[in-house]
């Protein structure tokens, strides 16, 4: 019997005028969005409750060791003082044993592209992916010194670089050259996948072709994805997976990771779609227009798309949720789902998947 049921049965609830607790079976959801260098806005779903807000410089620090920012915050929203470094991790406690940990999804880098944390996503069991252990990103060749210093403080140990040899050569990164970070990379040819995208004449064709390309990544990038999961099992430190845009090859990698960890499909799709929020299609269209003066690198890779119809370019240069939805549906048909795919293609067993969830979900 829970506490409230006990008090009601004892005839005490009315006398004490106890507040009605939110359904304990429904996990709280929350977001943390940086407003400026010293302030973060927290939002949480349990708006009726008064919340205690705490902060720490580690994602798993016990609540009793965290610093209290606010007591009795109401309305499901608060702006709190929080510098960018050390990285703040928040605990929102609304009472009755209901609490949620949250951090900034997009890392506050000066020159990063789509560098974000995969933590905080709820699983089908009501748990959540741990913050500060798994990241996804676009190309890191333009990171500033302060960006590199910031990322070093996060303890990143492994970078799974999904780019081709040409991409890695044309856009090298100081972070990838760090002796403290292990880089995983394999050579392959990307042009055939890019060429197939240019055949699309309508949005529907673009979605279908792009979803097929995503499914083909499971074959083309099998060595990379296999090594990525093997590194996750070794658990030697936070891991980053990246490509050039951080939305396609990395998007499939992230979808597979989140699926293996038991995250709901619509959440997996929503994470994929976030790339278009953080790096809008207009960015790549502008890059494509400038590509004539850039024979290599990101601009050159984007240049063929400058000739596409707008509705096609929006799909290919963006992160339309329907693309990932169709790609996952094809995984269902061909492999029995993302779990079946990683078992058949990347060597994961049921025991390995159970271990991954123990390592990265709490």
C-alpha positions in Angstrom: 0.0 0.0 0.0 1.4 3.4 -0.9 1.7 6.3 1.5 -1.4 8.1 0.4 -3.6 5.0 0.3 -2.5 4.3 3.8 -3.4 7.8 5.1 -6.8 7.6 3.3 -7.6 4.3 4.9 -6.6 5.6 8.3 -8.9 8.7 7.9 -6.0 11.1 7.8 -5.9 12.5 4.3 -8.7 15.0 4.7 -7.3 16.3 8.1 -3.8 16.8 6.6 -5.1 18.3 3.3 -2.4 16.3 1.4 -1.8 17.3 -2.2 -2.8 14.8 -4.8 0.4 13.4 -6.3 0.9 12.9 -10.0 0.6 9.4 -11.3 3.9 7.8 -10.1 3.7 5.4 -13.0 4.2 8.2 -15.5 7.8 9.4 -15.6 8.6 13.1 -15.5 10.0 14.5 -18.7 12.3 17.6 -18.8 14.4 19.8 -21.0 17.3 22.1 -20.3 17.9 24.9 -22.8 20.8 27.4 -22.5 19.7 31.0 -22.7 23.2 32.6 -22.4 26.6 31.8 -21.0 25.3 31.9 -17.5 21.7 30.9 -17.6 19.6 27.8 -18.4 15.9 27.4 -18.7 14.5 24.2 -17.2 11.1 22.8 -18.2 9.4 19.7 -16.7 6.1 18.0 -17.3 4.8 17.8 -13.7 3.6 21.4 -13.7 1.2 21.1 -10.7 3.9 20.1 -8.2 6.4 22.3 -6.4 9.9 21.2 -7.5 13.3 21.3 -5.9 16.0 22.0 -8.5 19.6 20.8 -7.9 22.8 20.9 -10.0 26.1 19.0 -10.1 29.1 18.7 -12.3 28.6 15.0 -12.8 25.6 13.3 -14.4 25.3 10.6 -11.7 26.1 12.5 -8.5 23.8 11.5 -5.6 21.1 14.0 -4.8 22.5 14.7 -1.3 25.8 15.8 -2.8 24.2 18.2 -5.4 23.8 21.9 -4.9 20.3 23.2 -4.4 19.4 25.9 -6.8 15.7 26.5 -6.1 13.1 25.1 -3.7 9.4 25.2 -4.4 9.7 26.0 -8.1 6.2 25.9 -9.7 4.6 25.9 -13.1 6.9 23.4 -14.7 9.5 26.0 -15.6 12.4 27.9 -14.1 15.4 29.9 -15.2 18.5 29.1 -13.2 22.1 30.3 -13.0 24.4 27.8 -14.6 27.8 28.5 -16.4 28.8 26.4 -19.4 31.7 24.9 -17.5 31.9 22.7 -15.7 29.0 21.2 -17.6 25.9 21.4 -15.4 23.7 18.3 -14.8 20.3 19.0 -13.1 18.0 17.0 -10.9 14.3 18.1 -10.8 12.5 16.6 -7.8 8.8 17.1 -7.6 8.3 15.1 -4.4 6.5 11.7 -3.8 9.7 10.0 -5.1 9.3 11.6 -8.6 12.5 13.1 -10.0 14.3 13.4 -13.3 17.9 14.2 -14.3 18.4 16.5 -17.3 21.2 18.3 -19.1 21.5 20.4 -22.2 20.8 18.4 -25.3 22.9 20.6 -27.6 26.4 21.2 -26.3 27.2 24.9 -26.0 30.2 24.9 -28.4 31.4 28.0 -30.2 32.2 26.2 -33.5 30.6 22.8 -33.2 28.0 21.4 -35.6 25.1 19.4 -34.2 27.1 18.1 -31.2 24.6 16.7 -28.8 24.0 14.3 -25.9 21.9 11.2 -26.4 21.1 11.0 -22.7 17.8 11.5 -21.0 15.6 9.6 -23.5 13.1 7.4 -21.7 13.0 3.7 -22.4 10.0 1.4 -22.6 10.7 0.3 -19.0 10.3 3.9 -17.7 14.1 4.3 -17.2 16.3 6.8 -19.1 19.5 6.8 -21.1 22.3 8.1 -18.9 23.6 11.6 -19.6 27.2 12.3 -20.4 28.1 8.9 -21.8 26.9 8.9 -25.5 27.2 11.8 -27.9 26.5 12.5 -31.6 28.0 15.2 -33.8 28.8 16.6 -37.2 32.3 17.3 -38.5 34.6 18.6 -35.8 37.3 20.2 -37.9 36.4 23.8 -37.0 36.3 23.4 -33.2 37.8 26.3 -31.3 40.4 26.0 -28.6 37.7 26.6 -26.0 35.5 23.9 -27.6 38.3 21.4 -27.4 39.0 22.4 -23.8 35.3 22.0 -23.0 35.1 18.6 -24.6 38.2 17.4 -22.8 36.5 18.2 -19.5 33.8 15.7 -20.5 36.3 12.9 -20.6 35.5 11.8 -24.1 37.5 8.7 -24.7 36.4 7.3 -28.1 35.3 8.9 -31.4 33.6 6.7 -34.0 34.3 8.7 -37.1 31.9 7.5 -39.9 33.4 9.7 -42.6 35.2 8.4 -45.7 38.9 8.8 -46.0 38.5 11.7 -48.4 36.3 13.5 -45.8 38.7 12.9 -43.0 41.6 14.1 -45.1 39.9 17.3 -46.3 38.5 18.2 -42.9 40.9 17.0 -40.1 40.2 17.8 -36.5 42.6 18.5 -33.6 40.3 16.6 -31.4 40.7 13.5 -33.5 44.4 13.8 -33.3 44.4 13.9 -29.5 46.5 11.1 -27.8 43.9 10.9 -25.1 41.1 9.9 -27.5 40.8 6.7 -29.5 39.5 7.2 -33.0 37.7 4.5 -34.9 37.6 4.9 -38.6 37.5 2.8 -41.8 37.9 3.6 -45.5 35.1 3.2 -47.9 33.5 4.9 -51.0 30.6 7.2 -50.5 29.8 8.4 -54.0 27.5 5.6 -55.0 25.1 6.4 -52.1 25.2 10.1 -53.0 24.5 9.4 -56.7 21.3 7.6 -55.9 19.8 10.6 -54.1 20.1 12.7 -57.2 17.4 10.6 -59.0 14.6 11.9 -56.8 12.1 14.2 -58.6 9.4 14.5 -55.8 9.4 14.7 -52.0 7.9 11.1 -51.8 10.7 9.8 -54.1 13.3 11.5 -52.0 11.9 10.0 -48.8 11.8 6.5 -50.3 15.3 6.7 -51.8 16.8 8.3 -48.7 15.3 5.6 -46.4 16.8 2.9 -48.6 20.2 4.7 -48.4 19.9 4.6 -44.6 19.2 0.9 -44.7 22.2 0.4 -47.0 24.4 2.0 -44.3 23.9 -1.2 -42.3 26.0 -2.9 -45.0 28.3 -0.1 -46.1 29.2 0.9 -42.5 29.0 -2.5 -40.9 32.7 -2.4 -39.7 32.2 1.0 -38.2 28.9 0.2 -36.5 30.3 -3.2 -35.2 33.3 -1.4 -33.7 31.1 1.3 -32.2 29.0 -1.2 -30.3 32.1 -3.2 -29.3 33.5 0.0 -27.8 30.3 0.7 -26.0 30.5 -2.7 -24.4 34.1 -2.0 -23.3 32.8 1.1 -21.5 36.1 2.9 -21.3 34.6 6.4 -21.3 32.2 8.6 -23.1 31.8 7.9 -26.8 31.1 10.3 -29.7 29.8 9.1 -33.1 30.1 11.6 -35.9 30.0 12.1 -39.7 30.1 15.3 -41.8 26.6 16.7 -41.2 25.9 14.6 -38.1 22.5 13.6 -39.4 22.6 10.7 -41.8 25.3 8.1 -41.1 25.3 9.4 -37.5 21.5 9.5 -37.5 21.3 5.8 -38.3 24.0 5.0 -35.7 22.1 7.0 -33.1 18.8 5.3 -34.0 20.4 1.9 -33.6 22.0 2.8 -30.3 18.8 4.2 -28.9 16.8 1.3 -30.2 19.2 -1.2 -28.6 18.9 0.7 -25.3 15.1 0.3 -25.4 14.1 3.8 -26.3 10.6 4.1 -27.8 10.5 4.4 -31.6 8.8 7.8 -31.8 11.5 9.1 -29.5 14.2 7.7 -31.7 12.6 9.4 -34.7 12.2 12.7 -32.8 16.0 12.6 -32.0 16.8 12.1 -35.7 14.5 15.1 -36.6 16.3 17.4 -34.2 19.2 17.7 -36.6 17.1 19.9 -38.8 16.3 22.1 -35.8 20.0 22.6 -34.8 21.3 22.9 -38.4 18.6 24.1 -40.7 18.3 23.1 -44.4 19.2 26.7 -45.3 22.7 26.2 -44.0 23.4 23.4 -46.4 21.7 25.2 -49.3 24.0 28.2 -48.7 26.9 25.8 -48.5 25.9 24.3 -51.9 25.8 27.7 -53.5 29.3 28.3 -52.4 30.6 24.9 -53.4 32.1 26.1 -56.7 35.1 27.6 -54.9 35.6 24.6 -52.7 36.8 21.5 -54.6 36.9 19.2 -51.4 35.2 18.8 -48.1 31.7 19.6 -47.0 31.0 22.2 -49.6 32.0 19.8 -52.5 30.0 17.0 -51.0 26.9 19.3 -50.9 27.4 20.9 -54.3 25.4 18.4 -56.4 22.3 19.1 -54.3 22.3 22.7 -55.4 20.6 21.5 -58.6 17.8 19.7 -56.8 14.1 20.7 -56.7 13.4 22.6 -53.4 11.0 19.8 -52.1 13.7 17.2 -52.8 16.5 19.3 -51.3 14.5 19.9 -48.1 14.3 16.1 -47.5 17.9 15.3 -48.5 19.6 18.2 -46.7 17.2 18.1 -43.7 16.2 15.4 -41.3 12.6 14.7 -42.3 11.1 12.3 -39.6 9.4 10.3 -42.4 12.8 9.2 -43.7 13.8 7.6 -40.4 10.3 6.2 -39.9 10.5 4.4 -43.3 14.1 3.2 -42.7 13.1 1.7 -39.3 10.0 0.1 -41.0 12.3 -1.5 -43.6 14.5 -2.8 -40.8 11.3 -4.4 -39.4 10.6 -6.1 -42.7 14.1 -7.3 -43.4 15.5 -8.0 -40.0 12.6 -8.1 -37.6 13.5 -4.6 -36.4 16.7 -2.7 -35.3 17.4 -5.3 -32.6 17.3 -8.0 -35.2 19.6 -6.0 -37.5 22.3 -5.4 -34.9 22.2 -9.1 -34.0 22.5 -10.2 -37.6 25.0 -7.6 -38.9 27.0 -6.3 -35.9 27.3 -9.4 -33.8 25.4 -8.4 -30.7 23.8 -11.1 -28.6 20.9 -10.9 -26.2 23.5 -10.9 -23.4 25.4 -8.1 -25.0 22.2 -6.0 -25.4 21.4 -6.6 -21.7 24.9 -5.5 -20.8 24.6 -2.3 -22.8 21.3 -1.4 -21.1 22.9 -2.0 -17.7 25.8 0.3 -18.7 23.9 3.1 -20.3 20.4 3.1 -18.8 19.3 4.0 -15.3 
